[in-house]
Amino acid sequence: MEGNSGASPGARVILGSVVSFRDDPSHLGSRRAVRYYRRGAVAIDESGRVAWRGHAARLPRAYLGLPVDDYQGALVLPGFIDAHIHFPQHRMLAAPGSDLLDWLERFTFPEESRYASKAHARAAADAFLDRLAQHGTTAAVVFSSVHRSATEALFAAGDRRRHFIVCGKSMMDRNAPASLRDDPASSARDTEALIKRWHGRPRSRYAITVRFAVTSTEEQLRAAGALAAQYPDCYVQGHLAESSKEMTLVKQLFPWASDHTDIYDRFGLLGPRSLYAHGIHLSERECSRLSATGTTIVHCPTSNTFLGSGLFDAKHLGRRDRPVPIAIATDVAGGTSYSMLQTLAEAYKIAKLRGHVFTAHELFHLATRGNAVRLGLADEIGTLDPGRWADIVVLNPSATPVLEARQALSRNLEDTLFTLMLLGDDRAVRATYLAGRKVWGTVPATRHRPSVGR
Ligand SMILES: [Zn+2]
């Protein structure tokens, strides 16, 4: 992390090509859904929220005296929201498991066991949040390990560094090594203590976290459901219908259930604040039930291709008569990149293989406002509308020689964004701001007597 004059908190103006979304382009069409100010400005107030955004030439007089971070030529967007990522897997990307279950046993569980150490978790929390900032991710829905102290460490680091963190301690009391198992009573007790300490702080929220049905007994699932009923404004997160071997295992463990979704349903774990990663192998019955309960499926494209889990079918899930709400995420470290740009590129390719074409506008919307809507947080994050947190990523659309050459052919914003997501990664992230404070990036030309919009 660098230190420079631009890193100090406080009111300021950011200049660049401002892109934000007022609605989903797939519903409203790009023309009406996208807010684009080619020579744009975002004014940030002392509290770290957006005070104003629009054409730089129309910047209100009240903001003319503020310091200016000048990124003209770059894109200024709301920071990316990663709707599913694993903190204790932050350094084990690209572990070559043969499938989900093999990957869990051979690589993931041993690595997660290290988070029993408080010192290890504290250092890892800083490294993990550095990585998010470096990739322009300003908010994340995070799986912690089974350990309460590791979860505390991440919340504390997020609070100190102003990352917007939704997180929960994994509840898992079977089918995992002893070092990673809790029990129904202790998992409920630890979860409740963490909720009381962290949920509802300005930029922290709690997610009741069940890894997947395979690693929880019915007694633990019941405890999780009771917590969800007791704390209805907390989130619920887990994994669902990721691999075919998992489905076979679920059938053996829960012979009474019609499917994996039915198990979560039976214990009160579906609903508009529930998010389940993957949803690749869902029956028609499950899609209808997820739709009826408003439960979100989080698409994790680089994870699905890496582990060979299957090809997500966005078009099928989004069917108009029973739409299943969709979010998007990296799923590091099943996922192979922290970059939401790379994640969008993989989602584009998977959709293509399923006979569906996403536009860049649709995908950038999904990674910003779309994910915020799924979290019920669109009044807080995900756009650059006044009153929202000034969580911002500045992207250089021509960051590499390959990008630069290709962008010479881009004719409009859709072209520019499309090229950026297919060919871009963290090298394209010029700066990241958390609640108005620059925490990552190159030094912009900060001017103290601005003449913006000329
Ligand atoms: Zn996951």
Residues whose N, C-alpha, C, O or C-beta is under 5 A from the ligand:
A	BS01	ZN	A277 D331
